[in-house]
Amino acid sequence: MAKTIGRIEKGRIAVYGGGVSTPPVTAFPADFPFDEFNNCYILPGFADVHVHLREPGFLYKETIRTGTEAAAAGGFTSICSMPNLNPCPDSMEGLKPQLEAIRKDAIIRVHPYGAITRGQRGEELAELEELAPHVIAFTDDGFGVMSDELMRQAMTRAKALGKIIVAHCEDERYPKDSNEAEWKQLERDLELVRETGCAYHACHISTRESVKLIRAAKAEGLDVSCETAPHYLTLTRDDVELARAEDSCPGRFKMNPPIKFEEDRQSLLEAVADGTIDMIATDHAPHAESEKSGSFEDCAYGIVGLETAFPVLYTKLVREGIITLERLVEMMSSAAEERFGMKQEDAWSLWRLDEEYEIETDEFISKGRSTPFEGWKVQGRCLATYAEGKEVYRFE
């Protein structure tokens, strides 16, 4: 269901655009300074189903506190945290430290994932029944589940538990930067979805072949959804190769899956516009500076994205006429909420959409600084974010 976009005009809220199906946000604090935000836009709180918060286990990269503060600064009010942690959330014993950190330090809603396999090693299933009441879905993100039989078992049990299998599609038999590494495993997974009837979500699709497979699966009536990320919609392999040749820090262009070619990017843009791709997620993956410096080959995979996602997409997709503002907001909020059952009430953010500025990583709240968008001129400044009716971020 589409959510209304509001606009503050002369101290009052007006509805922006047409075709909306819910009333504008009205749950403002009684003392809200409307005059301070004249000509600003009220957007629904964003939801990101693919975020690496690094706690517990890797607090030098990110913490629950810094990650959720960065999310709020980007207009996000609900995020899903990936399981590549220590301890791994493959049982309640492994999940409890993360739940405690979320309870203590999160300033927005954090929905943890449970791992599909123990230690995300792809050898035996995690304690799925034990985890199910406490996690949003199951994923081994960062690793593809190579065993057909293990993935079949995971899907069968997830279906019985009413949970989605969220898949990082990477077939290790192919080069990591090849299209086949992604779409071959996606093809395998979709065949298993036909067999098991499991609800299935594909992470960060980046290839034209994946788009075709998802489009055909939806036409067939399979219970599937997918996401892509801002970098796959705005960059190509040419940008990566240029950075490797000339950039002093080429690691900011290194992520998994790797960025593909212009033909792939165009297919992704078409799929965003026609609804084949359901949502946009950041795959926010912070690392320490030492892990992203040096040669491209030696640095870690992963970039940050919570604080840049909306400005980059608004500038490159909406301002250039590829999709509407309403469609972008749908892909960054209601699509994820509906698919994953995340309820957000009184969650919204305020934006000055006509403000142009340059992305400067020194201003990030996240501990991570590695982004291919450093130095980009974008439009759209988040001024304040409210989660459950409470102010959690205010731009100074």
Residue, then its C-alpha position, 0 to 999 in steps of 0.5 A: m500500500a502506498k504511503t502519503i508524502g506530505r509537504i509543510e506549507k505555511g505552517r500546515i501539512a499538505v498532501y504531495g502528489g496524487g494516487v496516495s491511499t493513506p492520510p498524511v502524517t498527523a502524529f506530530p508533537a504538540d509543540f512541533p515547530f512547523d514554521e521552522f520546516n516550511n517547504c520541507y517534505i514529510l516522508p514515511g520512515f524508511a525500512d532497510v532489510h539489509v544492514h550489517l551492524r557488526e555488534p556483537g563481535f566487531l564493534y571496531k567496525e560499527t555498533i548498534r548505537t552508531g549504526t542506528e544513529a546513521a540509519a536515522a540520519g538517513g531517514f530510516t526508522s526500521i532496519c534488519s540486521m544481518p547475522n555475520l556476527n560473533p557469536c553467530p545467531d544460529s541458536m538462542e544462545g548466539l542471538k541473545p547478546q544481539l537482542e540485549a545490545i538492541r534493547k540497550d542501544a538501538i534508537i530505531r527498530v532493529h529486526p535481527y535475522g537468524a542464520i540458515t546454517r550453523g556459523q553460516r558455514g553451509e554444513e548443517l542447519a541452524e536451530l530454526e525452530e528455536l530462533a523463529p519467534h525472535v527473528i525477522a527471517f533466515t539468511d546466511d548473507g555473505f555466503g551462498v548455501m551451496s548444498d541443494e539438499l540443505m537449502r531444500q531442508a531450510m526452505t521446507r522448515a522455514k515454510a512450516l515456521g512461516k518465515i522467509i528464506v533470504a538468500h545471498c546468491e553466490d555459486e562458488r563454482y564461478p568467479k565472484d565477479s561473473n554474472e553466473a555466480e549470482w544467477k546460477q544459484l538464484e535459478r537453483d533456488l527458484e526451482l527449490v521454491r517451486e518444490t517447497g512453496c517457501a517464501y523467498h527473497a533474493c538479496h542485492i541482485s545485480t545482473r540482467e539474468s537475475v532480473k529475468l529469472i525474478r520476473a518469470a518467477k513472479a509471472e508464474g506465481l511463485d512467492v518471491s521478492c527481491e532487492t537491489a542496492p543504490h550502487y548497482l543502479t548508479l555505477t558500472r564496471d567502468d567506474v570500478e576499473l577507473a577507480r582501480a587505475e586512478d583512485s587513491c582508495p579503490g576499495r570504496f568500489k569493492m562490494n559483494p556482489p561486485i558491480k556489473f556492466e551497463e547492460d545489467r544496470q539498465s535491466l535493473l532500472e527497468a525492473v525498478a520502474d516496472g515493479t519486478i524489483d520490490m525494494i531497495a536496500t543499502d547492504h550497509a557494510p562498514h569496515a575499519e579504514s585499515e580494512k578498506s585501504g591499500s590495493f583493491e585485491d587485498c581490501a575487504y568487501g563492503i561499503v556503507g550506505l545508510e546515510t547516502a541511499f535516499p539522496v543518491l537515489y532521489t538525485k539519480l533516479v527521481r530528478e532524472g525522471i527514471i521513477t517518481l518520488e512516490r515509487l522511490v518512497e514505496m521501495m524504501s518503506s512500504a514494500a519492505e514493511e509489507r513483505f517482512g511484516m514490519k509494522q511502523e507507526d508514527a515513523w517519518s522524516l523531514w527532508r529539504l529536497d531542493e538542498e544540494y550538497e556534496i557527500e563528505t564522509d567526514e560528516f558520517i555518523s557511521k564508523g564506516r567511511s568507505t563509499p563510492f559516492e564520496g564527493w558526489k553532488v546530491q539533492g535531499r537533506c534529512l533534517a529530522t527523523y521521528a520513530e514511533g513519534k519520538e525525535v531520534y535525529r535532528f540535523e544541526 
